Amino acid sequence: DFPMSVLMKIFSRFNEYQADRYSVAANRQYGRFLGDALKKMMRKSKVNLTPHPFHVFLNNSHPPLDDRLKAIRDYYGKYYNERM
């Protein structure tokens, strides 16, 4: 049961990154909106913004905020050839 749950969480994090990429590709402004919305949600939920990578690997179904924002910025730069 535990190994399967870890695999499902890895797959879930992968899907979150894919959804973020879709938002960036759908519209130039969505990357900024998504980043702002994620920051606002994290502030309200008071979640740990820098969890240990091993904890993320075992327990989190979503990537940490910093990793997600970096991925959004990187994909935006590649997709639109400009900095976000």
N, C-alpha and C positions, 0 to 999 in steps of 0.2 A: 504494500500500500504506500509506504513512504517513498520508495524510489519512483513510483508512478506519479506521485504528487509533485515531486521535484521536476520531473519531465514536463508535466502539465504547466508548471509555473514558468519554465524556460520557454515553452511554446507561447504562453500568454504574453510574456515580455516581448517576444519576437513580434507578435501581433500588434502590440502597442506601438512599437517602432514603425511597423508597416502602416498603421492608421495615421501616425504623425506624418509620414512621408506622403501619404495620399492627400492630407490636408494642405501641405506645402505645395504640392503639384497642382491641386485644384484651383488655387487662387494665390496670387502673390501676397496678399494681405493676411491670409489665413495663418501663415507661420507665425507672424507677430501676434495675432489674436490668440492663437493656441498657447504660445509661450506665456503671454500675460494671464490667460485663464488658469493655466497650470500653477503659476506662481500664486495667484489669488486663492486657489483651492488649497494649496499646501499651507499657506499662512493660516487659513481658517481651521484646517484640521490639526495643526500643530504637530505634524508628522516629523520624524527625524529626517533632516535634509541630507545627512551624510552617513547613511548606515554602512556598516562593515560589508564589504563585498561578499563574504561568505554567508552572512545573514541574508543578504539579498538573494543569493543563489539558492538557499534552502527554503526561504519563507515568502519572498515577495512575488506577487503576480504582476506587479508593475515596476518598470525601471525607476531608479531614483531620479529626482527632479533634475539634478545637475547633468546626469547622463542624457536624459531626454532632451534638455535644452541644447546641449552641445550637439546632439544628433540632428535636431531641427535646424540649428544654425549651419551645420556642415552640409546637410542636404540642400538647404536653401541656396547656399553658395554654389554648389555644384549644378543645381537645376537652373538658377537664374544668372549665374556668372557674376554675382555681386554679393557683398556682405549684407547681412540682415541687421 
